[in-house]
């Protein structure tokens, strides 16, 4: 936990989904699978959770109560991770979806931190 006097920073993240190394197209049969099938994507919504940042020394900073809802079709492709301590970070990791224990909690027990 970052102390009240410690400077905190915000990391801005922007997702750009691709399909076979090309920008994802919605409602179009321009997305071709490895088997040669053309598919149309009409919706791409998901939750991200359990964010961690790798420090220069190889240790991980685990962020608690950090969630992001991504709704690509609706233009919700960016989010922020706030209150990060100053430092150099090499990697970002996260879960797609929620851990079972979070998913089954009473919503009122989860802080209003969903981005």
C-alpha positions in Angstrom: 0.0 0.0 0.0 1.3 3.4 -0.9 1.7 5.8 2.0 -0.1 9.1 2.1 3.1 11.0 1.5 4.5 8.8 -1.2 4.0 10.1 -4.8 1.7 8.0 -6.8 1.4 7.7 -10.6 -1.2 6.5 -13.1 -0.6 4.1 -15.9 -2.9 4.7 -18.9 -3.6 1.6 -21.0 -5.2 1.4 -24.5 -6.1 -2.0 -26.0 -6.1 -2.4 -29.8 -7.5 -5.9 -30.7 -6.2 -7.6 -33.8 -7.2 -10.6 -35.8 -4.2 -12.2 -37.7 -2.1 -9.2 -37.1 -4.7 -6.8 -38.6 -7.0 -4.4 -36.7 -10.2 -6.2 -35.7 -13.1 -5.4 -37.9 -16.7 -5.6 -36.5 -19.6 -6.8 -38.6 -17.5 -7.7 -41.6 -16.3 -11.0 -43.1 -12.8 -9.7 -43.4 -11.5 -11.8 -40.5 -10.1 -15.1 -41.9 -9.1 -18.0 -39.6 -6.0 -20.2 -40.2 -8.4 -22.8 -41.7 -9.6 -20.2 -44.3 -13.0 -19.6 -42.7 -14.3 -16.0 -42.7 -15.8 -14.9 -39.4 -17.6 -11.8 -38.3 -17.2 -10.4 -34.8 -20.2 -8.5 -33.5 -19.2 -8.0 -29.9 -16.0 -8.1 -27.8 -16.6 -7.5 -24.1 -14.6 -8.8 -21.2 -13.3 -8.1 -17.7 -9.7 -7.8 -16.7 -8.5 -8.3 -13.1 -5.5 -9.3 -10.9 -3.1 -6.7 -12.4 0.6 -7.0 -11.5 3.6 -5.0 -12.7 7.1 -6.4 -12.8 9.8 -4.2 -11.2 13.4 -3.9 -12.5 14.6 -6.2 -9.7 12.2 -9.0 -10.9 9.7 -8.6 -8.0 6.1 -8.1 -8.8 3.8 -5.3 -7.5 0.3 -6.9 -7.2 -2.6 -4.5 -7.4 -5.6 -5.3 -5.3 -9.2 -4.4 -6.2 -8.3 -3.4 -9.7 -10.7 -4.3 -12.5 -11.3 -3.1 -16.0 -14.3 -3.6 -18.2 -13.5 -3.6 -21.9 -16.3 -3.1 -24.4 -14.5 -2.7 -27.7 -17.7 -2.2 -29.8 -18.8 0.6 -27.5 -15.4 2.2 -27.6 -14.4 1.2 -24.1 -10.8 0.1 -24.9 -8.8 2.1 -22.4 -8.5 2.2 -18.6 -6.1 3.4 -15.9 -4.2 1.8 -13.1 -3.9 4.5 -10.4 -1.9 5.1 -7.2 1.2 3.3 -8.5 4.4 3.9 -6.6 7.2 5.6 -8.6 9.5 3.1 -10.3 10.5 1.4 -13.5 8.3 -1.5 -14.5 9.1 -4.0 -17.2 6.0 -6.1 -17.6 2.3 -6.1 -17.0 0.2 -9.3 -16.4 -3.5 -9.8 -15.6 -6.3 -12.3 -15.8 -9.0 -12.2 -18.4 -12.1 -12.6 -16.2 -12.4 -12.7 -12.5 -11.0 -15.2 -10.0 -13.8 -17.5 -8.7 -13.6 -16.1 -5.2 -14.1 -12.5 -6.6 -16.8 -13.6 -9.0 -18.9 -15.2 -6.3 -18.7 -12.3 -3.8 -21.6 -10.1 -2.9 -21.2 -7.1 -5.1 -21.6 -4.8 -2.1 -18.5 -6.3 -0.6 -16.3 -5.2 -3.5 -15.0 -1.7 -3.5 -16.3 0.5 -6.3 -13.0 0.3 -8.1 -14.2 -1.2 -11.4 -12.9 1.1 -14.1 
